[in-house]
Amino acid sequence: MTTVDDNRTETLALRRKQFRDELVTAGLLVPMGIDGLYGRGAVFEAVIDGIDHVVRRKGRSVHGDQPKLLRFPPVYSRAAFEKTDYIASFPDLTGAISTFTGDNKDHRALLADRDAGEPWDSHLHPAGTMLVSAACHPAYSTLDPTLPDSGQLLDVYGYCFRHEPAIDPARMQAFRMHEYVIVGTPEQAAEHRDSWVGRGLDVLGELGLEAKPVAANDPFFGRVGKMLATNQLDQGLKTELVVRLYDDLDDGTAVVSANCHQDHFGETFGLTTSDGGVAHSACVGFGMERIALAMLRTHGIDAQSWDKDLWAVLGK
């Protein structure tokens, strides 16, 4: 027997697919043959650039030129990845890179398997690199072990990968995050996280989006993960700013996330404050593609016809 929840779930899935199809038809996203993986069209990129203009303007108004600007490729060392302990909490989202390291004989064996229609992945070997799962992850291994009195403020922007194939355009496998990160004392981390909740709402308000803050938890894996998620909620370590993309069919889509990591990265990367304590860290992350999608849902799929005042906010 079909329930109200079943109907709601089916309707939501249909709406997500319709939105994805509209984005593709408009040339905003370019499908690449795998759910959740897209190229971006010129107009979509113009919107992304405009959003980043607003994010950077807010960052400058708060922090001036204090943040250390870091831009990383979407790949970093396995050694640094191991220290994040991401594989323990999110093995299902992880992306590892493998490559061919054999000789001519090994290559012939690979091609023979390919020609026979057999999997050839077994001929590849770990490259010692991982796909970046969170924009800030490559940063911690680059910091001086002893932090200044004011802590270390970072401005990090880059592509992230999470293996979540889905029709929902808001759940991409490759997406960009712009983060402001603090590594310092527990008080500095807590203040950074708390203050950026309001600042994130300000940014979204400038973009014409109605958002609300909600306590949240990460999708930790397995039975132990359930306990970690509960602890994260109980301690109020994560706040998401959510926007409704599909009216009342769901609870909203997270477009900004403010997080306290406590001493997790300070401990694993050997980072200490100027008085010798283990460093704490916190970040605010702006999901660039998700914010762009929220704007397209709110202001219309034809971004070029948006009000000129909105484009002026975007710096265009």
C-alpha positions as CSV (number, residue, x, y, z in Angstrom):
1,M,0.0,0.0,0.0
2,T,1.4,3.4,-1.0
3,T,1.8,5.9,1.9
4,V,1.9,9.7,2.0
5,D,5.6,9.5,2.6
6,D,6.1,7.2,-0.5
7,N,4.2,9.7,-2.7
8,R,6.3,12.6,-1.2
9,T,9.5,10.7,-1.9
10,E,8.5,9.9,-5.5
11,T,7.4,13.5,-6.1
12,L,10.7,14.9,-4.7
13,A,12.7,12.5,-6.9
14,L,10.7,13.7,-9.9
15,R,11.3,17.3,-9.1
16,R,15.0,16.8,-8.7
17,K,15.2,15.1,-12.1
18,Q,13.1,17.8,-13.7
19,F,15.4,20.5,-12.3
20,R,18.5,18.6,-13.5
21,D,17.0,18.3,-17.0
22,E,16.2,22.0,-17.0
23,L,19.8,22.9,-16.1
24,V,21.1,20.6,-18.9
25,T,18.6,22.0,-21.5
26,A,19.6,25.5,-20.6
27,G,23.3,24.7,-21.1
28,L,24.1,25.5,-17.5
29,L,25.3,21.9,-16.7
30,V,26.8,19.5,-19.2
31,P,26.2,15.8,-18.4
32,M,29.3,13.6,-18.5
33,G,27.6,10.1,-18.5
34,I,27.8,9.5,-14.8
35,D,25.2,10.7,-12.3
36,G,26.4,13.7,-10.3
37,L,29.3,14.6,-12.7
38,Y,28.9,17.6,-14.9
39,G,30.7,20.1,-17.0
40,R,29.7,23.8,-16.4
41,G,28.5,26.2,-19.0
42,A,29.5,29.9,-19.4
43,V,26.5,31.3,-17.6
44,F,26.7,28.9,-14.7
45,E,30.4,29.9,-14.3
46,A,29.5,33.5,-14.3
47,V,27.1,32.9,-11.5
48,I,29.7,31.0,-9.5
49,D,32.2,33.8,-10.0
50,G,29.7,36.3,-8.8
51,I,28.9,34.2,-5.7
52,D,32.6,34.0,-4.9
53,H,32.8,37.8,-5.4
54,V,30.3,38.2,-2.6
55,V,31.9,35.6,-0.3
56,R,35.3,37.3,-0.7
57,R,33.8,40.7,-0.1
58,K,32.4,39.4,3.2
59,G,35.7,37.8,4.1
60,R,37.6,41.0,3.5
61,S,35.2,43.1,5.5
62,V,35.8,40.8,8.5
63,H,39.4,39.6,8.2
64,G,41.0,42.2,5.9
65,D,44.2,40.8,4.6
66,Q,44.8,38.5,7.6
67,P,44.0,35.1,5.9
68,K,46.7,33.1,4.3
69,L,45.3,32.5,0.8
70,L,45.8,28.9,-0.3
71,R,44.6,27.2,-3.5
72,F,45.2,23.5,-3.9
73,P,44.8,21.1,-6.8
74,P,42.0,18.5,-6.4
75,V,44.6,15.9,-5.5
76,Y,46.9,15.6,-2.4
77,S,49.2,13.1,-0.8
78,R,47.9,9.9,0.8
79,A,50.0,10.7,3.8
80,A,48.1,13.9,4.5
81,F,44.8,12.2,3.8
82,E,45.6,9.5,6.3
83,K,46.1,12.1,9.0
84,T,42.6,13.5,8.4
85,D,41.2,10.1,9.4
86,Y,38.6,10.6,6.7
87,I,38.8,6.9,5.7
88,A,37.6,5.9,9.1
89,S,34.5,8.1,9.0
90,F,33.6,8.3,5.4
91,P,35.0,5.3,3.4
92,D,32.0,5.4,1.1
93,L,32.8,8.9,-0.1
94,T,36.5,8.5,-0.6
95,G,38.3,8.7,-3.9
96,A,41.8,7.1,-4.3
97,I,44.0,7.5,-7.4
98,S,45.6,4.5,-9.1
99,T,47.9,4.4,-12.1
100,F,49.8,2.0,-14.3
101,T,53.4,1.4,-13.2
102,G,54.3,-1.8,-15.1
103,D,56.5,-2.7,-18.1
104,N,55.6,-3.7,-21.7
105,K,54.6,-7.2,-20.6
106,D,52.2,-5.8,-18.0
107,H,50.8,-3.4,-20.5
108,R,50.0,-6.2,-22.9
109,A,48.2,-8.0,-20.2
110,L,46.2,-4.9,-19.4
111,L,45.2,-4.5,-23.1
112,A,44.4,-8.2,-23.4
113,D,41.9,-7.9,-20.5
114,R,40.4,-4.7,-22.0
115,D,40.1,-6.3,-25.5
116,A,38.3,-9.3,-23.9
117,G,35.9,-7.0,-22.2
118,E,37.3,-7.8,-18.7
119,P,38.0,-5.4,-15.9
120,W,41.6,-4.0,-16.2
121,D,41.7,-2.1,-13.0
122,S,43.7,-4.8,-11.3
123,H,46.7,-3.8,-13.5
124,L,46.8,-0.4,-11.8
125,H,48.5,0.4,-8.5
126,P,48.0,3.2,-5.8
127,A,49.6,6.4,-6.9
128,G,50.1,7.7,-3.4
129,T,47.5,10.5,-4.0
130,M,43.9,11.0,-3.0
131,L,41.1,13.2,-4.3
132,V,40.4,16.1,-2.0
133,S,37.2,15.5,0.1
134,A,37.1,18.9,1.9
135,A,38.8,22.0,0.6
136,C,40.7,22.6,3.9
137,H,42.1,19.1,4.2
138,P,45.4,19.7,2.2
139,A,46.1,22.8,4.3
140,Y,46.9,21.4,7.7
141,S,50.0,19.6,6.6
142,T,51.4,22.8,5.2
143,L,51.2,24.8,8.4
144,D,54.0,25.6,10.8
145,P,53.7,23.2,13.8
146,T,53.7,26.1,16.3
147,L,51.0,28.7,15.6
148,P,51.2,32.4,16.3
149,D,49.3,34.0,19.2
150,S,46.5,35.0,16.9
151,G,46.3,31.5,15.4
152,Q,46.4,30.9,11.6
153,L,43.6,32.1,9.5
154,L,43.2,30.5,6.0
155,D,41.3,31.4,2.9
156,V,41.0,28.1,0.9
157,Y,39.0,27.5,-2.3
158,G,39.0,24.5,-4.5
159,Y,37.3,21.4,-6.0
160,C,36.2,18.5,-3.7
161,F,35.2,15.0,-4.6
162,R,32.7,12.8,-2.8
163,H,31.4,9.5,-4.3
164,E,27.7,10.2,-4.1
165,P,26.2,9.5,-7.5
166,A,22.7,11.0,-7.7
167,I,20.2,12.5,-10.0
168,D,19.8,15.4,-7.6
169,P,21.8,18.2,-9.1
170,A,22.6,19.5,-5.6
171,R,24.5,16.3,-4.8
172,M,27.4,16.5,-7.2
173,Q,30.4,14.2,-7.1
174,A,32.8,17.1,-7.9
175,F,32.0,20.5,-6.5
176,R,33.7,23.6,-5.2
177,M,34.0,24.9,-1.6
178,H,35.3,28.3,-0.5
179,E,36.3,28.1,3.2
180,Y,37.6,30.4,5.9
181,V,39.5,28.3,8.4
182,I,41.0,29.1,11.8
183,V,43.6,27.0,13.5
184,G,44.4,28.2,17.0
185,T,43.0,28.1,20.6
186,P,39.7,26.5,21.5
187,E,38.3,30.0,22.0
188,Q,39.4,31.2,18.6
189,A,37.9,28.2,16.9
190,A,34.6,28.5,18.7
191,E,34.4,32.3,18.0
192,H,35.2,31.8,14.3
193,R,32.6,29.1,13.9
194,D,29.8,31.0,15.8
195,S,30.4,34.3,14.1
196,W,30.4,32.9,10.6
197,V,26.9,31.5,11.0
198,G,25.5,35.0,10.9
199,R,28.0,36.2,8.2
200,G,26.9,33.2,6.1
201,L,23.3,34.3,6.4
202,D,24.3,37.8,5.4
203,V,26.0,36.5,2.2
204,L,23.0,34.4,1.3
205,G,20.7,37.4,2.0
206,E,22.7,39.5,-0.4
207,L,22.1,36.8,-3.0
208,G,18.4,37.0,-2.5
209,L,18.1,33.6,-0.7
210,E,16.0,32.8,2.3
211,A,18.1,30.5,4.5
212,K,17.9,29.2,8.1
213,P,20.5,27.7,10.4
214,V,20.0,24.2,11.6
215,A,22.0,21.9,13.9
216,A,23.5,19.1,11.7
217,N,25.8,16.2,11.7
218,D,28.1,14.6,9.1
219,P,27.1,11.3,7.4
220,F,29.5,9.2,9.4
221,F,29.7,5.6,8.2
222,G,28.8,2.5,10.2
223,R,27.7,1.8,13.7
224,V,30.5,3.8,15.3
225,G,29.5,6.6,12.9
226,K,26.0,6.8,14.5
227,M,27.6,7.5,17.9
228,L,29.9,10.2,16.3
229,A,26.9,11.8,14.6
230,T,25.0,11.9,17.9
231,N,28.0,13.4,19.7
232,Q,28.4,16.0,17.0
233,L,24.7,17.1,17.4
234,D,24.8,17.0,21.2
235,Q,27.9,19.2,21.3
236,G,26.6,21.6,18.6
237,L,29.7,21.3,16.5
238,K,28.1,21.7,13.1
239,T,25.5,24.2,11.8
240,E,24.2,24.2,8.3
241,L,22.5,27.0,6.5
242,V,19.7,25.5,4.4
243,V,17.6,26.7,1.5
244,R,14.5,25.0,0.3
245,L,14.9,24.0,-3.4
246,Y,11.7,22.0,-3.6
247,D,9.2,23.9,-1.5
248,D,8.0,21.8,1.4
249,L,8.9,18.4,-0.1
250,D,12.1,18.2,2.0
251,D,13.8,20.0,4.9
252,G,16.0,22.1,2.7
253,T,19.4,21.8,1.1
254,A,22.6,22.8,3.0
255,V,24.5,25.5,1.1
256,V,26.8,26.7,3.8
257,S,28.3,24.8,6.7
258,A,30.0,26.1,9.9
259,N,32.0,23.4,11.8
260,C,34.2,23.0,14.9
261,H,36.7,20.2,14.5
262,Q,37.9,20.6,18.2
263,D,41.4,19.3,18.4
264,H,41.1,16.6,15.8
265,F,43.4,18.2,13.1
266,G,45.6,19.7,15.7
267,E,46.3,16.3,17.3
268,T,46.8,14.4,14.0
269,F,48.9,17.0,12.3
270,G,50.9,17.9,15.4
271,L,49.8,21.6,15.5
272,T,50.2,23.5,18.8
273,T,49.2,27.0,20.0
274,S,51.9,29.4,21.1
275,D,51.5,28.3,24.7
276,G,52.0,24.7,23.8
277,G,48.4,23.4,23.8
278,V,47.0,21.2,21.1
279,A,45.5,23.5,18.4
280,H,41.7,23.5,17.7
281,S,40.3,24.3,14.3
282,A,37.0,25.5,12.8
283,C,35.8,26.4,9.3
284,V,32.9,27.9,7.4
285,G,32.4,26.4,3.9
286,F,30.4,27.9,1.1
287,G,29.1,25.3,-1.3
288,M,29.5,27.2,-4.6
289,E,27.5,25.0,-6.9
290,R,24.7,24.5,-4.3
291,I,24.4,28.3,-3.8
292,A,24.2,28.7,-7.6
293,L,21.5,26.1,-7.8
294,A,19.6,27.8,-5.0
295,M,19.8,31.1,-6.9
296,L,18.6,29.5,-10.1
297,R,15.6,28.0,-8.3
298,T,14.8,31.3,-6.6
299,H,15.4,33.8,-9.4
300,G,14.7,31.7,-12.4
301,I,16.6,29.2,-14.7
302,D,17.3,32.0,-17.2
303,A,20.1,33.7,-15.2
304,Q,20.8,36.2,-18.0
305,S,17.4,37.7,-17.4
306,W,17.9,38.2,-13.7
307,D,17.4,41.8,-12.4
308,K,20.4,44.0,-13.1
309,D,20.6,44.9,-9.4
310,L,21.3,41.3,-8.6
311,W,24.0,41.0,-11.2
312,A,25.5,44.2,-9.7
313,V,25.7,42.4,-6.3
314,L,27.5,39.7,-8.1
315,G,30.0,42.2,-9.4
316,K,28.9,41.9,-13.0
